Amino acid sequence: MKISHPDFNKIAKGKTPPPFSLRLTFEERARLEGAANGVALGAYIRSVLFDQELPKVRRRGTKPVADHAELARVLAVLGSTRLSSNINQLAKAVSTGSLPVTPDTENELRAACADIAAMRQMLVKALGLDSSEPEGGSP
């Protein structure tokens, strides 16, 4: 196939060609998305037009969220805390040896661990995962 685009020399020298736009009806787009079966539409169209192999579909997660309200509650709690900052400060204090381990500190750390375990359980429930999976396992 010979390319006879007037600006091909500019494009070939490292410039990105402009995008191509295509208007479809809602029904046509739905058919196209169904045929693409999760593959990005641009990649699917190129593969069909130029008789190329379809790229593999990368899926983020196959399990749907079981309880959106529970997930929203957990995210709200996480958003309203300074948990990540506090954990970072604790880690820095431990690494420099400046964390005094008093009974109060120990109680607060245990309470924080309990809170984190409770949030984990809420997330497990919200995502519909098996709560019997080991702590270090992948969800």
C-alpha positions as a printed Julia matrix, in Angstrom:
139×3 Matrix{Float64}:
   0.0     0.0    0.0
   1.48    3.33  -1.07
   0.88    6.33   1.17
   0.24    9.54  -0.73
  -0.54   11.97   2.04
   0.73   15.49   1.16
   2.19   15.99   4.63
   3.64   12.49   4.94
   7.23   13.76   4.95
   6.44   16.01   7.94
   4.71   13.14   9.72
   7.56   10.74   8.97
  10.06   13.13  10.57
   8.65   12.57  14.06
   5.51   14.67  14.06
   2.38   12.97  15.27
  -0.43   12.89  12.73
  -3.65   14.61  13.76
  -6.4    12.37  15.15
  -9.15   11.16  12.86
 -12.7    11.73  14.02
 -15.65    9.52  13.12
 -19.27   10.22  14.02
 -21.42    7.23  14.85
 -25.0     6.83  15.98
 -25.56    5.46  19.48
 -26.55    2.14  17.95
 -23.43    1.99  15.74
 -21.19    2.82  18.69
 -22.88    0.17  20.83
 -22.36   -2.42  18.06
 -18.73   -1.38  17.69
 -18.09   -1.59  21.45
 -19.77   -4.99  21.54
 -17.62   -6.26  18.69
 -14.47   -4.84  20.32
 -15.25   -6.88  23.44
 -13.22   -4.73  25.84
 -10.43   -3.78  23.41
  -9.89   -0.03  23.02
 -11.99    1.18  20.09
  -9.05    2.74  18.25
  -7.04   -0.46  18.5
 -10.02   -2.56  17.43
 -10.77   -0.36  14.4
  -7.1    -0.4   13.3
  -6.93   -4.19  13.64
 -10.06   -4.68  11.54
  -9.1    -2.12   8.89
  -5.53   -3.26   8.47
  -6.11   -6.98   9.11
  -3.89   -7.02  12.2
  -4.06   -9.19  15.27
  -6.18   -7.8   18.09
  -4.23   -6.6   21.12
  -4.83   -8.45  24.38
  -7.41   -6.89  26.64
  -6.06   -5.59  29.93
  -8.79   -5.73  32.54
  -8.4    -3.96  35.86
 -10.74   -6.08  37.89
 -13.27   -8.71  37.06
 -15.13   -8.59  40.38
 -17.79   -5.88  40.71
 -18.21   -3.87  43.88
 -20.73   -5.7   46.06
 -21.7    -2.81  48.33
 -21.15    0.71  47.02
 -22.47    2.3   50.23
 -19.98    0.37  52.39
 -17.14    1.27  50.04
 -18.17    4.94  50.16
 -18.14    4.84  53.98
 -14.63    3.41  54.06
 -13.36    5.95  51.55
 -15.0     8.76  53.53
 -13.28    7.61  56.72
  -9.94    7.33  54.95
 -10.37   10.75  53.38
 -11.17   12.42  56.7
  -8.07   11.06  58.47
  -4.4    11.86  58.26
  -3.62    8.15  58.34
  -0.98    8.1   55.6
   0.8    11.13  57.02
   0.71    9.71  60.54
   2.04    6.33  59.42
   4.83    8.08  57.54
   5.74   10.06  60.66
   5.76    6.87  62.75
   7.97    5.09  60.24
  10.41    8.01  60.24
  10.49    8.1   64.05
  11.12    4.35  64.21
  13.91    4.51  61.63
  15.67    7.34  63.51
  15.1     5.7   66.9
  13.22    8.71  68.25
   9.87    6.99  68.94
   9.4     6.71  72.69
   7.52    3.5   73.44
   5.33    4.37  76.4
   2.17    2.55  77.44
   0.14    5.38  75.84
   2.05    5.04  72.56
   1.57    1.29  72.59
  -2.17    1.66  73.24
  -2.54    4.19  70.43
  -0.65    1.94  68.0
  -2.86   -1.02  68.95
  -5.97    1.12  68.45
  -4.68    2.25  65.04
  -4.02   -1.37  64.05
  -7.56   -2.28  65.12
  -8.96    0.61  63.06
  -6.97   -0.51  60.01
  -8.19   -4.11  60.47
 -11.79   -2.83  60.69
 -11.33   -0.82  57.48
  -9.91   -3.9   55.79
 -12.96   -5.92  56.79
 -15.26   -3.16  55.5
 -13.39   -3.11  52.19
 -13.5    -6.9   51.91
 -17.26   -6.81  52.49
 -17.82   -3.89  50.09
 -15.83   -5.57  47.33
 -17.53   -8.91  47.88
 -14.25  -10.72  48.52
 -13.7   -13.83  50.66
 -12.79  -12.6   54.15
 -11.01  -15.9   54.88
  -8.13  -14.96  52.55
  -4.81  -14.51  54.36
  -3.83  -10.98  55.4
  -0.82  -10.79  53.09
  -2.6   -12.4   50.14
  -3.67  -10.54  47.07
  -7.39   -9.65  46.92
